[in-house]
Amino acid sequence: MSGVYTTLRKHNTRLWRIWYRMNRRCGTNEDGSPVDKNYIKISVCDKWNKDISGDAGFINFYDDMIDGYSDELELDRIDPFGNYQADNCRWVTRLENMNNTRWHTTDYGKRYLEARKRGMNRHTIYGRLERGWSVEDAFTLPIGKKPYKTREDRT
């Protein structure tokens, strides 16, 4: 077993780092506190878990995820609230990965993604919100447009 692990690890260092960091993010410190507070409710399946399966965890991860792997892609959880397991993981571009975060699954996050597609950046949106624009106007009005104000609003 260790010969297979060593060979796979040497020939697939990036893939091994992805597996190792996935396990580290979901792990706990010596005092029992989470390593990464963003991953408190996320775990690695037993089959891939380095603490449970040891070296075989990487071999299993490799077998399950090598199809579709490319050095340009990142590991992504299809359901950002789900665990790391074969039926919830895929290889995607950095942009796809960043757009599939827990935050982007909220109504606010979905509006943000739509606004980005129309050429707005976060500074435009946050600036509008800081100036008192309604959430609807901040996300939907084209750049250069201002919300309509009545005479009463100007006083």
N, C-alpha and C positions, 0 to 999 in steps of 0.2 A: 504494500500500500504506500509506504513512504517513498519508494522509488518512483511510482507514478506521480505522486504529489510533487516531489522535487522536480521532476522533468516538466510537468505542466507549469509549475510556478516559474521555472527558469525561462521557459519559452513564451510565457503569457504574463509578463510582469504587470502590465497595465490592468489586465483582467483580474489578476490576483489582488492588486491594490484596491480596485473597486470592491471586490468581495470583502477584503479586510476592513476597509473603511465603513462599509455598510454594517458589518458586525460591530465595529467600534462605536458608531453613532448610536446604535440601539442598545448598547451595553450600559453597565453601571460602574461607578467608581468603587474603590475599596470600602468606602463608608456607606455604600448602597444608593447613593444619589445618582441620578442619570448623567451620563457623559454629555448628552446634548438635550437640553430641555425641550427642544422642538420635536423630539422623538420619544417622548415619555410613553405614549400609547401605541407605539409602533414596534414590532418585533421582527426578527428574522426566523423563518420557519426552521423547525428542528433539523431538517435535511441539509440546510445551508449553514446552520449556526455553528460557529467555530468552537464555542464552549461545550456544545452537546455532541457534535459529530467530529470534532477535531479536524485533522487533515482531510478527511472524507468530505467535510463540508464544502471545501473548495472544489474537489473533484465533482461532487454533485451539482454545485453551482455551474461549473464549467459545462458539464453534460447538458444541463437544462437550458443554459443561456448562450451557448456558443453560436447557435444558429442566429443569423442576423447581426452578430457582433461586428463592429468596425471601430478602428481607432478614433474616428471622428464622432462617434456616437456616445451617449451617456445612458446610464441605467435610470429608468423612470418607473415609478409605480403608477399603474393605470388609474387606480383609485387612490388619490393622495391620502386618504384616511385608512387605507388598508395596509397590511403587513407585506414584508418582502417575502414573496413566494413565487413560484414559477408562473402560476396563472394570473398574477397581478403585476408582473414586471415585463418590460420591453426595452428595446434600444431605440432612442430618439435623438434628434439634434438638440443642441443646447437651448435654442429658442422654444422648441416644443416642451422641453423639460421645465423651463422657467415659466411657461404658460400653464403648466399643469400642477400648480401649487395649491395648497389648501386655501390660501387667500383668494386665488383666482376663481375658486368655485363658489364664492359668495356673490351676492347680487352686486355689491360694490366692485368686486374684482372683475366680474363679467363686463360691467360698464367700462372699467378701465381698459380692458383688452379691446373692446369695440372702439373706444376713443383713440387708442394707439393705432389701430388699423386706419383711422382717418387722419393720421399724421400728428396727433397731439402727443406730447410727452408728459411725464409726471409733473414737471415744473409748471407747465401751463395749467394743468388741472388743479394742483395744490394751490397755485397762486390765485386762481379764480375762487376756490373755496375760502381761502384766507381773506379775500376781499368781500366776502359775504354773498357770493353767488349761490343760488340754490344748487343742490346736487344735480338735478336734471339739466339745468343750464350749463353748469361747469363741464359736464360730460358730453353734451349734445350739440351746443352751438359751435359753428365752425370758427376756426382761428380768425381773429380780426373782428368778430361780431361781439356785441355786448348785449346783455339782456335788456329787454324793453323796460323802461321805467316810466311810470305815470308821473304827473305833476306832483302828486302827494309824496311819491317816493323820493323826489329830489329835494324836498325841504327838510 
